[in-house]
């Protein structure tokens, strides 16, 4: 493990581009749900199955890519997975039915599953714990910009040339980033591309049992599951709500939700200062509180402009809480960090699938504001409970 050198910074930048591609793919369908519903003659709630399919495949395949990264080298697996994701994106563009699109989205979710968690684990391998949270925050800037771009790209293509072209765009992005990663891998030393120490000797089940047997790890995994269900499981319905409730275009609705990413970028720009000034405990608590305020504003908003403020606060609060969770996740099992972080990411994305599925039922029966109200109540509690666990664990 080393300090964050200029060479490491360059590799983190490349991994951040991979995270950008992954995040665009994960959020691109949110603003196009009404367009998909019209195209396939169904409801927006049923069209949300394409979001669920991606999240389920993404979450389940974490359990595959974590051990693969530990066994064959994280950077190498990331590069191959990025190139493989072009196939799923092209299949999405050619899908003749909602079911076919859901299957193609599941394929994309399966291949893109390696990118963000293995990048986090690779950073955990090569960057000291003292510098890890700011380094992870810089890495997350690509993911955040991807979230912004995914919402905007999905809405823009749906409103103009058609939703299928959004997936053609994604295929091009995956191909370019994957090629860059392969070129970069040739210049990396063996110490940053080879398997983690002990990964070859220990089996997959032994590593998983080691992680799940830890009380600390179970607490982190439960927290990120609840956090994701209440944040991103609910966020998928915001563009459709703004479009139907206030009559704004899908492009503008996606743009409003994309402000979430600007809040995240604000966090990454100030992460080092905030970590130093507030510490992990207060940062997690503040993040949960801001998320609660954001969803309360969204639930009660009398005009769509209020959703811009809500998205900004939600982005800032989410990354304050989630970056703290990510940093703790890299320490759950240092000897099997790829597997540990992949289980963490699996919980995060499976929770989104659960959130979208349950959220669709709530929206159809009670309306979206009730769903936003749930998040407004749950997220501050999640942040506070996690901060209390951190306090008890701090010597």
Buried (B, 14 or more C-beta within 10 A) or exposed (E): EEEBEEBBEEBBBBBBBBBBBBBBBBBBBBBBBBBBBEBBEEBBBBBBBBBBBBBBBBBBBBBBBBBBBBBBBBBBBBBBBBBBBBBBBBBBBEBEEBEBBBBBBBBBBBBBBBBBBBBBBBBBBBBEEEBBBBBBBBBBBBBBBBBBBBBBBBBBBBBEEBBBBBBBBBBBBBBBBBEBBBEBBEEBEEEBBBBBEEBEEBEBEEBBEBBBEBEEBEBBBBBBBBBBBBBBBBBBBBBBBBBEBBEBBBBBBBBBBBBBBBBBBBBBEBBBEBBEEBBBBBBBBBBBBBBBBBBBBBBEBEEBEBBBBBBBBBBBBBBBBBBBBBBBBBBBBBBBBBBBBBBBBBBBBBBBBBBBBBBBEBBEEEEBBEBBBBBBEBBBEBBBBBBEBBBEEEE
